């Protein structure tokens, strides 16, 4: 007789439930406000490159700042529209403020960071310091006497 073992995951469905509740509030127009752009962080030619999807966002609506070794991409998008009296059945285009932050690697020179935008994609290039490729140093551990 075969016995089947089922792994009990009491919180496994909470992620799906959260997604459904957020979707429901979004459909009702509740909870509009700050949003988080999707980003990729890649390594290219000795640099770290952050690429953020900001479709429909103008370069003057984007702010890239560094404070305490944390790079933040933020801004606010306002729809410039004459449709003040329109009733939306569905609205998926993002409006409002947005923000995304990441910690910078040690030793990055903030003055060398470049930010460009093309076709709705913001690209922030962060040159890594040359000594970033150093090998780890092993520190010997000794027992204390006493």
C-alpha positions in Angstrom: 0.0 0.0 0.0 1.5 3.4 -1.1 1.5 6.2 1.4 1.6 9.9 0.2 3.3 12.5 2.4 2.0 16.0 2.1 4.1 18.9 3.3 2.1 21.3 5.4 2.8 25.0 4.5 0.4 27.0 6.6 1.4 30.4 5.1 1.9 29.3 1.5 -1.4 30.9 0.2 -0.8 34.3 1.9 1.2 35.6 -1.1 -1.6 34.8 -3.5 -4.2 36.3 -1.1 -2.2 39.5 -0.8 -1.9 39.8 -4.6 -5.7 39.3 -5.0 -6.5 41.9 -2.3 -4.1 44.4 -3.8 -5.6 43.8 -7.2 -9.2 44.2 -5.9 -8.3 47.6 -4.2 -6.6 48.7 -7.4 -9.7 47.8 -9.5 -11.8 49.9 -7.1 -9.4 52.8 -7.4 -8.4 52.5 -3.7 -4.8 52.7 -2.7 -3.5 54.7 -5.6 -0.4 56.4 -4.6 3.3 55.4 -4.3 4.3 52.7 -6.7 7.6 50.8 -7.2 9.2 50.6 -10.6 10.5 47.3 -11.8 14.3 47.2 -11.9 17.2 45.0 -13.1 20.6 45.2 -11.6 23.4 43.8 -13.8 27.1 43.8 -14.0 28.5 45.2 -17.3 32.1 46.0 -18.2 33.2 46.5 -14.6 30.2 48.6 -13.7 27.0 47.9 -11.9 24.0 49.0 -14.0 20.5 49.6 -12.6 17.8 49.6 -15.2 14.3 50.8 -14.1 11.1 50.7 -16.2 9.6 54.2 -16.2 7.2 54.2 -19.2 5.7 57.6 -19.8 7.9 59.3 -17.2 9.8 62.4 -18.4 13.4 62.8 -17.4 12.6 65.9 -15.5 10.1 63.9 -13.3 13.0 61.5 -12.2 15.4 62.2 -9.4 18.5 60.1 -8.7 20.1 60.7 -5.4 22.8 59.1 -3.2 22.8 59.4 0.6 24.7 57.3 3.1 25.8 54.9 0.3 22.2 54.3 -0.8 21.2 55.2 -4.3 17.5 56.2 -4.7 15.5 56.6 -7.9 12.3 58.6 -7.2 9.9 61.1 -8.7 6.3 61.9 -9.3 4.3 61.5 -12.5 1.1 63.6 -12.9 -1.2 63.0 -15.8 -1.6 66.2 -17.9 -5.1 65.5 -19.1 -8.3 67.3 -19.9 -10.4 64.3 -18.8 -11.2 65.6 -15.3 -14.8 64.5 -15.5 -14.1 61.0 -17.1 -15.2 57.9 -15.3 -12.6 55.2 -15.7 -13.7 51.7 -15.9 -10.1 50.5 -15.7 -6.9 52.5 -15.2 -3.6 50.7 -15.4 -1.2 53.6 -16.3 0.7 54.7 -13.2 0.3 58.1 -11.7 1.7 59.5 -8.4 5.0 59.2 -6.7 7.5 56.3 -7.1 10.7 55.3 -5.4 13.3 52.5 -5.5 16.5 52.3 -3.5 19.6 50.1 -3.4 22.8 50.0 -1.4 25.9 50.9 -3.2 29.0 48.7 -3.1 31.8 49.9 -0.8 34.2 52.5 -2.3 32.0 53.8 -5.1 32.8 57.3 -6.2 29.5 59.1 -6.4 30.9 61.7 -8.8 31.3 58.9 -11.5 27.7 57.7 -11.4 25.8 58.5 -14.7 22.1 58.4 -15.3 20.4 58.3 -18.7 16.9 57.5 -20.0 15.7 56.1 -23.3 12.4 54.6 -24.5 11.0 54.6 -20.9 14.0 52.9 -19.4 16.2 54.7 -16.9 19.8 53.4 -16.8 22.0 54.3 -13.9 25.7 53.3 -14.4 27.7 52.9 -11.2 31.5 52.4 -11.9 32.9 49.9 -9.4 36.2 50.8 -7.7 39.2 49.1 -9.2 40.2 47.4 -5.9 36.7 45.8 -5.8 38.2 42.7 -7.4 40.6 42.0 -4.5 40.6 38.5 -3.2 39.4 37.9 0.4 42.0 37.8 3.1 41.9 35.0 5.6 42.3 36.1 9.2 43.7 33.4 11.5 41.8 32.6 14.6 43.7 31.7 17.8 42.4 30.5 21.2 42.7 32.9 24.1 44.6 31.6 27.0 43.2 31.9 30.4 
